[in-house]
Amino acid sequence: MVSRVLSRAGTAVDPQTDEHSSHDGDQYDLEDRRALRRVAGLSTELEDVTEVEYRQLRLERVVLAGLWTSGTATDAENSMRELAALAETAGSEVLDGVMQRRQKPDPGTFLGAGKADELRAIVAATEADTVICDGELSPSQRRGLEDIIKVKVIDRVALILDIFAQHAKSREGKAQVELAQLEYLLPRLRGWGDSMSRQAGGRVAGGAGIGSRGPGETKIELDRRRIRTRMAKLRREISGMKPARETMRSSRHRNAIPSVAIVGYTNAGKSSLLNYLTGAGVLVENALFATLDPTVRHALTPEGRSYTFTDTVGFVRHLPHQLVEAFRSTLEEAAEADVLLHVVDVSHPDPEGQLAAVRDVLADVDTSEIPEIVALNKADIADPFVVERLRQREKHAVVVSARTGHGLEELREVIAGLLPQPNVDIDVLLPFSRGDLVSRIHDHGDILELSHVAEGTRVHAKVRSDLAGDLVDFAV
């Protein structure tokens, strides 16, 4: 089983695949990202604190550890494959892995005692420097496992947070990721040696003298207080950024511009689809969590009405709750949309599981009343039986391929059919000085008749109710 997982067969990330088309633009951001990839050959042990700035450059050699607690063996394999893909996206080299069948994780070491000893032997044989567990470890489980295998142990949550930290570019995205990392770190702070001792008063404390003597705080308590202070500051900063996003969103609503939010599992092809539909030229990478910062682009229906596409962050099974909270402002883009375009990778071994994982996250921001289109992407490399099974199951399903362009014209028509339709009949005479209103009717309404007379522009059209309210003073 481990050999099948490490062979990467059936994973979402295939390094042999040519991932770009002519619709993706120049992809300059991708060159910048790959220029920062970690490199092999650097030490993984710090000999001096000044080396800490070079840690991000090392290529970590990792061994995977997973538990099969429920579901089928195929489900367990898919989860391990995804963990391998996450590790490679973070810049690591996956060397080996172990899988244990048990009813629930061991409270002390996550794995059982025998499997932990086996893992220690594998780590020694492969000269790995990190073990990644497929699950969320409690602080005590992490310490217990590290004490046995004698190398660094991280869990799935820490791995996803590391990928987000590498890929965030905007000020808001960086603040959201840092907040999530600190929330994860706070209960896992660990002291060694002097960090567990009391601070000294008087001369040892830097000559502070009278008033400074006393038991003081331990260094780990100081670290916790500093982290809480930093978290409070980040929350204020993120709250301060929210009005700007709401202003842009309200401006689009005020101008009666419908919106379509693209959601889906990570690496399902959301950004590629956006590039094909709008020529956005946003970054496309055959890796998990390539997109973190939402992108808004303009598009037109076949009838010429304007609307917007919003590319959102991808989801994954067991998405850390810290990230769901930190990226709530980003998820609100989906909650405020008129239509959800749910992109699914039908070439993946478990597309139904991906659909369920995304809908679980979206339930937190209440998108149940928003029409949903399921775009069955990568159909050119998928099993036709799987494609047909999903097409029959989902109400608004369209079979597409962002690589070849198959089905995208049909997708445009389905989107146009679900967007809010102009339903208020108006007959107005607009003075020539109000060309802005004529333009809005062109962009967001269906013009039935238009003529120019001496007094201005006579327009008979169907528009949405908010635009009809702005035109009521010019009714004939």
C-alpha positions as CSV (number, residue, x, y, z in Angstrom):
1,M,0.0,0.0,0.0
2,V,2.8,2.4,0.9
3,S,4.5,1.8,-2.5
4,R,1.2,2.7,-4.2
5,V,0.9,5.9,-2.2
6,L,4.5,6.9,-2.9
7,S,4.1,6.1,-6.6
8,R,1.7,9.0,-6.6
9,A,-0.7,7.2,-9.0
10,G,-4.1,8.8,-9.1
11,T,-3.1,11.9,-7.1
12,A,-4.3,15.4,-7.9
13,V,-0.7,16.6,-8.5
14,D,1.2,14.9,-11.4
15,P,4.6,16.6,-12.0
16,Q,4.7,15.2,-15.5
17,T,1.6,17.1,-16.6
18,D,2.0,20.2,-18.7
19,E,-0.1,22.5,-16.6
20,H,-0.5,25.7,-18.7
21,S,-2.4,26.7,-21.7
22,S,-2.4,29.8,-23.9
23,H,-5.2,31.2,-21.8
24,D,-3.0,31.4,-18.6
25,G,-0.9,34.4,-19.7
26,D,2.8,35.0,-18.9
27,Q,2.6,33.5,-15.3
28,Y,5.4,35.8,-14.0
29,D,4.2,35.2,-10.4
30,L,4.9,31.5,-10.9
31,E,8.6,32.2,-11.8
32,D,8.9,34.2,-8.5
33,R,7.4,31.4,-6.5
34,R,9.6,28.7,-8.0
35,A,12.7,30.8,-7.4
36,L,12.1,30.4,-3.7
37,R,11.8,26.6,-3.7
38,R,13.8,24.8,-1.1
39,V,17.1,23.2,-2.1
40,A,18.8,20.0,-1.0
41,G,22.1,19.6,0.7
42,L,21.7,22.1,3.6
43,S,21.9,21.0,7.2
44,T,18.6,20.4,9.1
45,E,20.2,21.0,12.5
46,L,20.9,24.5,13.8
47,E,24.4,24.9,15.2
48,D,23.9,28.5,16.0
49,V,20.8,30.7,16.3
50,T,22.0,32.9,13.4
51,E,21.3,30.0,11.1
52,V,17.5,30.2,11.7
53,E,17.0,32.4,8.6
54,Y,18.3,29.7,6.4
55,R,15.9,27.0,7.6
56,Q,13.3,27.7,5.0
57,L,15.7,26.8,2.2
58,R,16.3,23.2,3.2
59,L,14.6,20.3,1.5
60,E,13.1,18.3,4.3
61,R,13.2,14.6,4.0
62,V,10.0,13.3,5.4
63,V,8.3,10.0,6.3
64,L,4.5,9.8,6.4
65,A,2.5,8.2,9.2
66,G,-1.3,7.5,8.9
67,L,-4.1,5.8,10.7
68,W,-6.9,3.8,9.1
69,T,-9.7,4.3,11.7
70,S,-12.8,4.2,9.6
71,G,-14.0,3.9,6.0
72,T,-12.4,1.6,3.3
73,A,-8.8,0.9,2.5
74,T,-9.2,3.1,-0.6
75,D,-10.3,6.1,1.5
76,A,-7.2,5.6,3.7
77,E,-4.9,5.4,0.7
78,N,-6.5,8.6,-0.8
79,S,-5.9,10.5,2.4
80,M,-2.2,9.4,2.4
81,R,-1.8,10.3,-1.2
82,E,-3.2,13.7,-0.5
83,L,-0.8,14.1,2.5
84,A,2.1,13.2,0.1
85,A,0.9,15.8,-2.3
86,L,0.7,18.4,0.5
87,A,4.3,17.5,1.6
88,E,5.6,17.9,-1.9
89,T,3.8,21.2,-2.3
90,A,5.5,22.4,0.9
91,G,8.9,21.6,-0.7
92,S,9.6,18.2,1.0
93,E,10.9,14.9,-0.3
94,V,8.7,12.0,0.7
95,L,10.9,8.9,1.4
96,D,8.6,6.3,3.0
97,G,5.4,5.9,5.0
98,V,3.6,3.7,7.5
99,M,-0.1,3.0,7.9
100,Q,-1.7,1.4,11.0
101,R,-5.2,-0.1,11.3
102,R,-6.7,0.7,14.7
103,Q,-10.0,2.0,16.1
104,K,-8.8,5.3,17.4
105,P,-5.4,7.1,17.8
106,D,-3.2,6.2,20.8
107,P,-3.6,9.0,23.4
108,G,0.1,9.1,24.1
109,T,1.8,8.7,20.8
110,F,-0.9,8.7,18.0
111,L,0.5,5.4,16.8
112,G,0.7,2.3,18.9
113,A,4.0,1.5,20.8
114,G,5.0,-1.2,18.3
115,K,4.3,1.0,15.2
116,A,6.1,3.9,16.8
117,D,9.2,1.7,17.2
118,E,8.9,0.6,13.6
119,L,8.6,4.2,12.5
120,R,11.8,5.0,14.4
121,A,13.6,2.3,12.5
122,I,12.3,3.6,9.2
123,V,13.4,7.2,10.0
124,A,16.9,5.9,10.9
125,A,17.2,3.8,7.8
126,T,16.1,6.6,5.4
127,E,17.9,9.4,7.3
128,A,14.7,11.4,7.4
129,D,14.6,14.6,9.5
130,T,10.8,15.0,9.8
131,V,7.7,12.8,10.3
132,I,4.3,14.1,9.1
133,C,1.2,12.5,10.7
134,D,-2.1,12.3,8.8
135,G,-4.2,13.9,11.4
136,E,-4.2,16.6,14.1
137,L,-1.9,15.7,17.0
138,S,-2.5,16.9,20.5
139,P,0.6,18.5,22.2
140,S,1.1,15.4,24.3
141,Q,0.9,13.0,21.3
142,R,3.5,15.1,19.5
143,R,5.9,15.2,22.4
144,G,5.5,11.4,23.0
145,L,6.2,10.6,19.4
146,E,9.2,12.9,19.2
147,D,10.6,11.3,22.3
148,I,10.5,7.9,20.6
149,I,11.7,8.6,17.1
150,K,14.1,11.5,18.0
151,V,13.2,13.8,15.0
152,K,10.8,16.6,14.4
153,V,7.1,15.6,14.2
154,I,4.4,17.7,12.6
155,D,0.7,17.0,11.8
156,R,-1.5,17.7,8.8
157,V,-2.6,21.0,10.2
158,A,0.9,22.4,10.6
159,L,1.7,21.2,7.1
160,I,-1.2,23.1,5.6
161,L,-0.4,26.2,7.6
162,D,3.2,26.1,6.3
163,I,1.9,25.9,2.7
164,F,-0.4,28.9,3.3
165,A,2.5,30.8,4.8
166,Q,4.6,30.2,1.7
167,H,1.9,31.2,-0.8
168,A,0.2,34.2,0.8
169,K,1.0,37.4,-1.0
170,S,-1.5,40.1,-0.1
171,R,-1.3,42.0,3.2
172,E,-4.6,40.6,4.3
173,G,-3.7,37.0,3.3
174,K,-0.4,37.2,5.3
175,A,-2.2,38.5,8.4
176,Q,-4.8,35.8,8.1
177,V,-2.2,33.1,7.9
178,E,-0.1,34.4,10.7
179,L,-3.1,34.6,13.0
180,A,-4.0,31.0,12.2
181,Q,-0.4,29.9,12.8
182,L,-0.3,31.6,16.2
183,E,-3.7,30.1,17.2
184,Y,-2.2,26.7,16.4
185,L,1.1,27.4,18.2
186,L,-0.2,28.8,21.4
187,P,-1.3,25.5,23.1
188,R,1.8,23.8,21.7
189,L,4.5,26.0,23.1
190,R,7.1,23.8,24.8
191,G,10.0,24.8,27.1
192,W,13.4,23.3,27.4
193,G,16.0,23.8,30.2
194,D,16.2,27.4,31.4
195,S,12.9,28.4,29.6
196,M,11.0,26.5,32.3
197,S,12.8,28.4,35.2
198,R,11.9,31.6,36.9
199,Q,13.3,34.9,35.8
200,A,15.7,36.3,38.3
201,G,15.3,39.7,39.9
202,G,17.8,42.4,40.8
203,R,21.2,42.5,39.1
204,V,20.6,39.3,37.1
205,A,17.6,40.8,35.5
206,G,19.6,43.5,33.8
207,G,20.1,45.9,36.7
208,A,16.4,46.8,36.9
209,G,16.9,47.1,40.7
210,I,14.2,48.1,43.2
211,G,10.7,47.1,42.2
212,S,11.8,44.4,39.8
213,R,12.6,41.7,42.3
214,G,10.3,38.8,42.8
215,P,9.3,35.5,41.2
216,G,8.7,37.1,37.8
217,E,7.3,35.1,34.9
218,T,8.8,32.0,33.2
219,K,10.1,32.5,29.7
220,I,7.3,30.3,28.3
221,E,4.7,32.5,30.0
222,L,6.3,35.6,28.4
223,D,6.1,33.9,25.0
224,R,2.5,33.1,25.6
225,R,1.7,36.7,26.5
226,R,3.6,38.0,23.5
227,I,1.7,35.6,21.2
228,R,-1.7,36.7,22.6
229,T,-0.7,40.4,22.2
230,R,0.3,39.7,18.6
231,M,-2.9,37.8,17.9
232,A,-5.0,40.7,19.3
233,K,-3.1,43.1,17.0
234,L,-3.7,40.9,13.9
235,R,-7.4,40.6,14.7
236,R,-7.6,44.4,14.8
237,E,-5.7,44.7,11.5
238,I,-7.9,42.1,9.7
239,S,-11.0,43.8,11.1
240,G,-9.7,47.1,9.7
241,M,-9.2,45.5,6.2
242,K,-12.8,44.2,6.1
243,P,-14.5,47.5,5.4
244,A,-12.4,48.0,2.2
245,R,-13.5,44.6,0.9
246,E,-17.1,45.3,1.9
247,T,-17.0,48.7,0.1
248,M,-15.8,47.1,-3.1
249,R,-18.5,44.4,-2.8
250,S,-21.3,47.0,-2.0
251,S,-20.1,49.0,-5.0
252,R,-20.7,46.0,-7.3
253,H,-24.1,45.5,-5.7
254,R,-25.0,49.1,-6.0
255,N,-24.2,49.0,-9.7
256,A,-26.4,45.9,-10.1
257,I,-23.4,43.7,-11.1
258,P,-24.2,40.0,-10.5
259,S,-21.4,37.9,-9.1
260,V,-20.2,34.3,-9.5
261,A,-17.9,32.8,-6.9
262,I,-15.7,29.9,-8.0
263,V,-15.3,27.4,-5.2
264,G,-13.9,23.9,-5.0
265,Y,-11.3,21.5,-3.7
266,T,-7.7,22.6,-3.9
267,N,-6.1,21.9,-7.3
268,A,-9.5,21.2,-9.0
269,G,-8.7,23.7,-11.7
270,K,-10.5,26.9,-10.5
271,S,-7.8,29.3,-11.6
272,S,-7.4,27.6,-15.0
273,L,-11.1,27.9,-15.5
274,L,-11.1,31.5,-14.6
275,N,-8.3,32.2,-17.0
276,Y,-10.1,30.5,-19.9
277,L,-13.4,32.3,-19.2
278,T,-12.1,35.8,-18.6
279,G,-8.4,35.9,-19.7
280,A,-7.5,36.9,-16.1
281,G,-4.0,35.5,-16.3
282,V,-3.9,34.6,-12.6
283,L,-1.3,32.2,-11.3
284,V,-1.8,28.6,-12.2
285,E,0.3,25.9,-10.6
286,N,-0.1,22.1,-10.5
287,A,0.1,22.1,-6.7
288,L,-2.2,22.3,-3.7
289,F,-3.2,25.7,-2.5
290,A,-1.6,27.7,-5.4
291,T,-4.3,30.4,-4.9
292,L,-4.8,32.1,-1.5
293,D,-5.8,35.6,-2.4
294,P,-9.2,36.1,-4.1
295,T,-9.2,37.5,-7.6
296,V,-12.2,39.4,-9.1
297,R,-12.6,39.6,-12.9
298,H,-15.2,41.0,-15.3
299,A,-17.1,38.8,-17.7
300,L,-20.1,39.0,-20.1
301,T,-23.0,36.7,-20.7
302,P,-23.8,35.7,-24.3
303,E,-26.4,38.5,-24.4
304,G,-23.8,41.0,-23.3
305,R,-24.8,41.5,-19.6
306,S,-21.9,42.2,-17.2
307,Y,-21.1,40.0,-14.2
308,T,-18.0,39.2,-12.1
309,F,-16.1,36.0,-11.4
310,T,-14.4,35.7,-8.0
311,D,-11.6,33.0,-7.6
312,T,-11.5,31.9,-4.0
313,V,-9.1,29.8,-1.9
314,G,-9.3,26.0,-2.3
315,F,-10.6,23.6,0.3
316,V,-9.2,20.3,1.6
317,R,-10.4,17.5,3.9
318,H,-9.9,18.4,7.6
319,L,-9.2,22.0,6.7
320,P,-7.9,23.5,10.0
321,H,-10.6,25.3,11.9
322,Q,-8.0,28.1,12.5
323,L,-7.9,28.7,8.8
324,V,-11.6,28.6,8.4
325,E,-11.9,31.4,11.0
326,A,-9.0,33.4,9.7
327,F,-10.2,33.3,6.1
328,R,-13.8,34.0,7.0
329,S,-13.7,37.4,5.2
330,T,-12.5,35.6,2.0
331,L,-15.3,33.0,2.4
332,E,-17.8,35.8,2.6
333,E,-17.2,36.4,-1.1
334,A,-18.9,33.1,-1.7
335,A,-21.7,33.9,0.7
336,E,-22.5,37.2,-1.1
337,A,-22.4,35.7,-4.6
338,D,-25.5,35.3,-6.8
339,V,-24.2,32.0,-8.2
340,L,-21.7,29.4,-6.9
341,L,-19.5,27.7,-9.6
342,H,-18.3,24.5,-7.8
343,V,-15.4,23.1,-9.7
344,V,-14.7,19.4,-9.2
345,D,-11.7,17.4,-10.4
346,V,-13.5,14.3,-11.8
347,S,-10.1,12.6,-12.5
348,H,-9.5,12.4,-8.8
349,P,-10.0,9.0,-7.1
350,D,-12.7,10.4,-4.8
351,P,-14.6,13.3,-6.4
352,E,-17.7,12.8,-4.2
353,G,-15.5,13.2,-1.1
354,Q,-14.2,16.4,-2.5
355,L,-17.7,17.7,-3.1
356,A,-18.7,16.9,0.4
357,A,-15.6,18.5,2.0
358,V,-16.2,21.8,0.2
359,R,-19.9,21.8,1.1
360,D,-19.0,21.2,4.8
361,V,-16.9,24.3,4.8
362,L,-19.4,26.4,2.9
363,A,-22.1,25.5,5.4
364,D,-20.3,27.7,8.0
365,V,-21.1,30.8,5.9
366,D,-24.6,29.7,4.9
367,T,-24.6,29.4,1.1
368,S,-27.6,27.0,1.0
369,E,-29.9,29.5,-0.8
370,I,-27.4,30.3,-3.5
371,P,-27.8,28.5,-6.9
372,E,-24.9,26.1,-7.5
373,I,-23.4,24.9,-10.7
374,V,-21.1,21.9,-10.6
375,A,-18.4,22.1,-13.2
376,L,-17.0,18.6,-13.7
377,N,-13.4,19.6,-14.7
378,K,-10.6,17.6,-16.2
379,A,-13.1,15.4,-18.0
380,D,-10.5,14.9,-20.8
381,I,-8.4,12.6,-18.5
382,A,-11.3,11.2,-16.3
383,D,-13.1,7.9,-16.4
384,P,-16.2,8.4,-18.5
385,F,-18.3,6.3,-16.1
386,V,-17.3,8.5,-13.2
387,V,-18.2,11.6,-15.2
388,E,-21.6,10.2,-16.1
389,R,-22.3,9.1,-12.5
390,L,-21.7,12.7,-11.2
391,R,-23.5,14.3,-14.1
392,Q,-26.6,12.3,-13.3
393,R,-26.4,13.0,-9.6
394,E,-25.9,16.8,-9.6
395,K,-28.8,19.1,-10.6
396,H,-26.8,21.7,-12.5
397,A,-23.8,19.7,-13.7
398,V,-21.7,20.7,-16.8
399,V,-18.8,18.5,-18.1
400,V,-15.8,20.7,-18.9
401,S,-12.1,20.8,-19.4
402,A,-10.2,24.0,-18.7
403,R,-7.2,22.5,-20.7
404,T,-9.0,21.8,-24.0
405,G,-12.0,24.3,-23.7
406,H,-14.5,21.5,-23.9
407,G,-17.9,22.4,-22.5
408,L,-17.0,26.0,-21.6
409,E,-19.5,27.6,-23.9
410,E,-22.3,25.4,-22.4
411,L,-21.0,26.5,-19.0
412,R,-21.3,30.2,-19.9
413,E,-24.9,29.6,-21.0
414,V,-25.8,27.8,-17.8
415,I,-24.3,30.6,-15.7
416,A,-26.2,33.2,-17.7
417,G,-29.4,31.3,-17.1
418,L,-28.9,31.3,-13.3
419,L,-27.8,34.9,-12.9
420,P,-30.5,37.3,-11.6
421,Q,-32.6,38.2,-14.6
422,P,-33.9,41.8,-15.4
423,N,-37.6,41.5,-14.7
424,V,-38.9,45.1,-14.3
425,D,-40.3,46.7,-17.4
426,I,-39.3,50.3,-17.8
427,D,-40.1,53.0,-20.4
428,V,-38.0,56.1,-19.8
429,L,-36.8,59.3,-21.5
430,L,-33.3,60.1,-20.4
431,P,-31.7,63.5,-21.1
432,F,-28.5,63.5,-23.1
433,S,-26.6,64.5,-19.9
434,R,-27.5,61.2,-18.3
435,G,-25.5,58.9,-20.5
436,D,-24.3,57.1,-17.4
437,L,-27.8,55.7,-16.9
438,V,-28.0,54.6,-20.6
439,S,-24.7,52.8,-20.1
440,R,-26.0,51.0,-17.0
441,I,-29.1,49.8,-18.9
442,H,-26.9,48.5,-21.7
443,D,-24.6,46.7,-19.2
444,H,-27.2,45.3,-16.8
445,G,-30.5,45.2,-18.6
446,D,-32.2,43.8,-21.7
447,I,-33.0,46.7,-24.1
448,L,-36.2,46.1,-26.1
449,E,-36.3,49.4,-28.0
450,L,-34.0,52.5,-28.1
451,S,-34.5,55.7,-30.0
452,H,-33.0,59.2,-29.9
453,V,-35.5,62.2,-29.9
454,A,-35.0,65.9,-29.4
455,E,-35.5,65.7,-25.6
456,G,-33.1,62.8,-25.1
457,T,-32.8,59.0,-25.3
458,R,-36.0,57.0,-25.2
459,V,-35.4,53.5,-23.8
460,H,-37.8,50.6,-23.4
461,A,-36.1,47.8,-21.5
462,K,-36.2,45.2,-18.7
463,V,-33.9,45.9,-15.7
464,R,-33.4,44.7,-12.2
465,S,-35.4,46.4,-9.4
466,D,-32.5,48.3,-7.9
467,L,-31.7,50.0,-11.3
468,A,-35.5,50.6,-11.9
469,G,-35.5,52.6,-8.7
470,D,-32.8,55.0,-10.1
471,L,-34.9,55.4,-13.3
472,V,-38.3,56.1,-11.8
473,D,-37.9,59.9,-12.1
474,F,-37.5,59.6,-15.9
475,A,-40.5,57.4,-16.6
476,V,-42.7,58.3,-19.6
